[in-house]
Amino acid sequence: MPIDFTERQRLSFATATTGIHKSILRFEFNSPVRRAQAVICGFNAEYNGFDKPLRQFGISTVVSVNTVTKKLADVHVELDLRDGSGNFDDAYKGYVDIILIVERE
């Protein structure tokens, strides 16, 4: 079973104040994928236009491979940034760079 590394893809999150940013980054392959693991290879998160003390910063990824075609892998990415209040009340934005390590059939 060959193992491949995908090219880096960037998922950008626009400015928001409504909690955890969530989005999906899709990778498409020429042959079926048995397993895939996401690797974070770069990121940025920042408040818009001001500095604030940080209380919580988080990034998480979960990979799901399409069970029908097995040629699509979706990476579900979450990004969160909060200040000392503990609330998501300050505008923030960012990006996460992802590569996949995949085992193909």
C-alpha positions in Angstrom: 0.0 0.0 0.0 1.6 3.3 -1.1 1.7 6.2 1.3 1.5 9.7 0.0 1.7 13.3 1.3 -0.6 15.9 -0.3 0.3 19.4 -1.1 -0.3 22.0 1.6 -3.8 23.5 1.5 -4.8 26.6 3.4 -8.2 27.1 5.0 -8.9 30.7 5.8 -11.4 31.9 8.4 -13.0 35.3 7.9 -13.5 37.7 10.8 -16.3 36.6 13.2 -17.3 37.0 16.9 -19.8 34.1 17.0 -17.8 31.4 18.7 -15.6 28.7 17.2 -14.8 28.9 13.5 -15.6 25.6 11.8 -15.1 24.7 8.2 -14.2 21.7 5.9 -11.2 21.4 3.6 -11.7 18.8 0.9 -8.9 16.7 -0.7 -9.5 14.7 -3.9 -7.5 11.7 -5.0 -7.1 9.7 -8.3 -7.3 6.3 -6.5 -9.1 5.0 -3.4 -7.8 6.0 0.0 -7.7 3.5 2.9 -6.7 5.8 5.7 -5.8 9.5 6.1 -4.3 11.6 8.8 -4.3 15.4 8.9 -1.1 17.3 9.8 -1.2 21.0 10.7 1.8 22.6 9.0 1.1 26.3 9.7 -1.5 28.5 11.3 -2.3 32.0 12.4 -5.0 33.5 14.6 -5.4 37.2 15.5 -7.8 39.7 16.9 -8.8 42.3 14.5 -7.2 45.7 15.0 -6.3 45.4 18.7 -4.2 43.4 21.2 -5.8 41.4 24.0 -4.6 38.9 26.5 -5.2 35.3 25.6 -7.2 32.9 27.6 -7.7 30.1 25.1 -6.4 29.3 21.6 -7.3 26.0 19.9 -7.1 24.2 16.6 -8.5 20.7 16.0 -8.8 18.5 12.9 -10.8 15.4 12.1 -10.5 13.5 8.8 -13.3 11.6 7.2 -12.9 9.6 4.0 -15.9 9.2 1.7 -17.1 5.6 2.2 -18.7 5.4 -1.3 -16.0 6.6 -3.7 -13.1 6.5 -1.2 -11.5 9.2 -3.4 -12.5 12.2 -1.3 -11.2 13.1 2.2 -12.7 15.9 4.2 -10.8 17.6 7.0 -13.1 19.2 9.5 -11.1 22.1 11.1 -12.0 24.2 14.1 -10.2 27.4 15.2 -11.0 29.2 18.4 -9.5 32.3 20.1 -10.8 33.8 23.4 -9.6 36.6 25.7 -9.7 36.7 29.5 -13.5 37.1 29.7 -14.0 33.6 28.4 -16.6 34.7 25.9 -16.4 34.8 22.1 -17.1 38.5 21.9 -14.1 39.9 20.1 -13.6 39.7 16.4 -10.9 37.3 15.3 -9.7 35.6 12.1 -7.0 33.2 11.0 -5.9 30.3 8.8 -4.8 26.7 9.2 -2.5 25.0 6.7 -3.1 21.3 6.3 -1.4 18.3 4.6 -2.7 14.8 4.6 -0.7 11.6 4.9 -2.7 9.0 3.1 -2.5 5.3 2.6 -4.0 4.3 -0.8 -5.4 0.9 -1.9 
